[in-house]
Amino acid sequence: MRRSGSSTKRRLLAAVLACGLAVLVGVGAVAGVSPVPAHAITEGISEKLQGGTEEVDRMLEEEQEQREAKQAQEQREARERAAREAAREASERQADAQAARERSEEETYAREQRAHCVVPQLEGERLAAARTALVKAHCRVGRVRAPSGRHGPLVVIAEGPRPGRRLAHGSAVNVTLGREGRPRVGGR
């Protein structure tokens, strides 16, 4: 590409110089000045062409260097943009990972701090008092078994799991109700 542009410019320069010298020769002949020999004209043209082509070559080289410098600058800017984008994405990923770790630590801490259900001693308590004791112990009432029919006031005569057992927060404790003051038949 450079050579074709360079040769076109050289030809154009040669044509301009040839026209300029022809005009000078013509003006000299009209003015009565002795005509310049033809070989001097050709030598003058070739000297001008040589000097002109060097100038054209220098200009073309400068133009090419400027293009290459601009291209290098654009590539450098593109690399810098890509590096900034990668750094931003990495910091976002790091922040997300840190937030996830903190959430996980908070959830673990909350689970560990949550009180366990320690089954209280309920035997001999009425159902309402047993419910209150279970809530205070971070447990809940499970299945309630009661005798059918009328038997007077009912109290807890058995519970499961046994008192003192440590369970997960909110675990259910089953209670069996019976008549107050009467021993449980066939039981534990």
C-alpha positions as CSV (number, residue, x, y, z in Angstrom):
1,M,0.0,0.0,0.0
2,R,2.8,2.4,0.8
3,R,4.6,1.8,-2.4
4,S,1.6,2.3,-4.6
5,G,0.9,5.6,-2.8
6,S,4.5,6.6,-2.9
7,S,4.9,5.8,-6.7
8,T,1.7,7.8,-7.4
9,K,3.0,10.8,-5.5
10,R,6.4,10.5,-7.2
11,R,4.7,10.5,-10.6
12,L,2.6,13.5,-9.7
13,L,5.7,15.3,-8.4
14,A,7.6,14.5,-11.6
15,A,4.8,15.9,-13.7
16,V,4.6,19.1,-11.7
17,L,8.3,19.6,-11.9
18,A,8.4,18.8,-15.6
19,C,5.7,21.4,-16.2
20,G,7.4,23.9,-14.1
21,L,10.7,23.5,-15.9
22,A,9.0,23.6,-19.3
23,V,7.4,26.9,-18.3
24,L,10.8,28.2,-17.2
25,V,12.4,27.2,-20.5
26,G,9.5,28.7,-22.4
27,V,9.7,31.9,-20.4
28,G,13.5,32.1,-21.0
29,A,13.0,31.7,-24.7
30,V,10.4,34.4,-24.9
31,A,12.5,36.7,-22.8
32,G,15.4,36.3,-25.1
33,V,17.6,34.4,-22.7
34,S,19.6,31.7,-24.2
35,P,17.9,28.3,-24.1
36,V,18.9,25.8,-21.5
37,P,20.3,22.5,-22.9
38,A,18.0,19.5,-22.7
39,H,20.4,17.4,-20.6
40,A,20.5,20.2,-18.0
41,I,16.7,20.1,-17.8
42,T,16.7,16.3,-17.3
43,E,19.4,16.5,-14.7
44,G,17.5,19.2,-12.9
45,I,14.3,17.2,-13.1
46,S,16.0,14.1,-11.8
47,E,17.6,16.1,-9.0
48,K,14.3,17.6,-8.1
49,L,12.6,14.2,-8.3
50,Q,15.3,12.7,-6.1
51,G,15.0,15.4,-3.5
52,G,11.2,15.4,-3.8
53,T,10.9,11.6,-3.4
54,E,13.1,11.7,-0.3
55,E,10.7,14.4,1.1
56,V,7.7,12.3,0.2
57,D,9.3,9.2,1.7
58,R,10.0,11.0,4.9
59,M,6.4,12.3,5.1
60,L,5.1,8.8,4.4
61,E,7.3,7.3,7.1
62,E,6.1,10.0,9.6
63,E,2.5,9.3,8.7
64,Q,3.1,5.5,9.1
65,E,4.8,6.1,12.5
66,Q,1.9,8.2,13.6
67,R,-0.6,5.5,12.6
68,E,1.4,2.9,14.4
69,A,1.7,5.1,17.5
70,K,-2.0,5.7,17.5
71,Q,-2.7,2.0,17.1
72,A,-0.3,1.2,20.0
73,Q,-2.0,3.8,22.2
74,E,-5.5,2.4,21.4
75,Q,-4.2,-1.2,22.2
76,R,-2.7,0.1,25.5
77,E,-5.9,1.8,26.4
78,A,-7.9,-1.3,25.6
79,R,-5.6,-3.4,27.8
80,E,-5.9,-0.9,30.6
81,R,-9.8,-0.9,30.3
82,A,-9.8,-4.7,30.4
83,A,-7.5,-4.7,33.5
84,R,-9.7,-2.2,35.3
85,E,-12.8,-4.2,34.4
86,A,-11.2,-7.4,35.7
87,A,-10.1,-5.7,38.9
88,R,-13.6,-4.4,39.5
89,E,-15.2,-7.8,38.9
90,A,-12.6,-9.4,41.2
91,S,-13.4,-6.9,44.0
92,E,-17.1,-7.5,43.5
93,R,-16.6,-11.3,43.7
94,Q,-14.5,-10.8,46.8
95,A,-17.1,-8.5,48.5
96,D,-19.9,-11.0,47.7
97,A,-17.8,-13.9,49.1
98,Q,-17.0,-11.8,52.3
99,A,-20.7,-11.0,52.7
100,A,-21.7,-14.7,52.3
101,R,-19.0,-15.7,54.9
102,E,-20.4,-13.1,57.3
103,R,-24.0,-14.2,56.8
104,S,-22.9,-17.8,57.4
105,E,-21.0,-16.9,60.5
106,E,-24.0,-14.9,61.8
107,E,-26.4,-17.8,61.1
108,T,-24.0,-20.3,62.8
109,Y,-23.7,-18.0,65.8
110,A,-27.5,-17.6,66.0
111,R,-28.0,-21.3,65.9
112,E,-25.4,-21.9,68.6
113,Q,-26.8,-19.1,70.8
114,R,-30.3,-20.4,70.5
115,A,-31.2,-22.2,73.8
116,H,-31.6,-25.9,73.7
117,C,-34.7,-27.6,75.0
118,V,-33.8,-29.2,78.4
119,V,-36.8,-31.4,79.4
120,P,-38.2,-30.2,82.8
121,Q,-39.6,-32.4,85.6
122,L,-43.4,-32.3,84.9
123,E,-44.8,-35.2,86.9
124,G,-47.4,-34.0,89.4
125,E,-48.1,-30.7,87.5
126,R,-51.4,-29.9,85.9
127,L,-51.5,-29.5,82.1
128,A,-51.4,-25.6,82.1
129,A,-48.4,-25.5,84.5
130,A,-46.7,-28.2,82.4
131,R,-47.2,-26.0,79.2
132,T,-45.7,-23.0,81.0
133,A,-42.7,-25.0,82.2
134,L,-42.1,-26.5,78.7
135,V,-42.2,-23.0,77.1
136,K,-39.7,-21.6,79.7
137,A,-37.4,-24.6,78.9
138,H,-37.6,-23.8,75.2
139,C,-39.6,-26.9,74.4
140,R,-43.2,-27.4,73.3
141,V,-46.1,-29.6,74.2
142,G,-46.3,-32.7,72.0
143,R,-49.0,-35.4,72.2
144,V,-51.2,-35.3,75.3
145,R,-52.8,-38.5,76.4
146,A,-55.6,-38.4,78.9
147,P,-58.0,-41.0,80.2
148,S,-61.5,-40.9,78.8
149,G,-64.4,-40.0,81.0
150,R,-64.6,-38.0,84.1
151,H,-61.9,-38.5,86.6
152,G,-61.5,-35.2,88.5
153,P,-58.4,-33.1,88.3
154,L,-55.7,-34.5,85.9
155,V,-51.9,-34.2,86.4
156,V,-48.9,-35.3,84.4
157,I,-48.0,-38.9,85.4
158,A,-45.5,-39.6,82.6
159,E,-43.5,-37.6,80.1
160,G,-41.2,-38.5,77.2
161,P,-38.4,-37.9,76.7
162,R,-37.3,-38.2,80.3
163,P,-36.5,-35.1,82.4
164,G,-33.0,-33.6,82.1
165,R,-32.6,-34.6,78.5
166,R,-31.1,-31.9,76.2
167,L,-32.9,-31.6,72.8
168,A,-33.0,-29.2,69.9
169,H,-34.7,-25.8,70.4
170,G,-38.5,-26.2,70.2
171,S,-38.6,-30.0,70.5
172,A,-41.9,-31.6,71.4
173,V,-42.3,-33.4,74.8
174,N,-45.2,-35.8,75.0
175,V,-47.2,-35.9,78.3
176,T,-49.6,-38.5,79.8
177,L,-52.3,-37.3,82.2
178,G,-53.9,-39.2,85.0
179,R,-55.7,-38.8,88.2
180,E,-54.0,-36.8,90.9
181,G,-52.6,-38.8,93.8
182,R,-53.1,-42.3,92.2
183,P,-50.1,-44.3,91.1
184,R,-49.9,-45.3,87.5
185,V,-50.8,-48.9,86.9
186,G,-48.3,-51.1,85.0
187,G,-46.0,-48.1,84.4
188,R,-42.6,-47.2,85.0
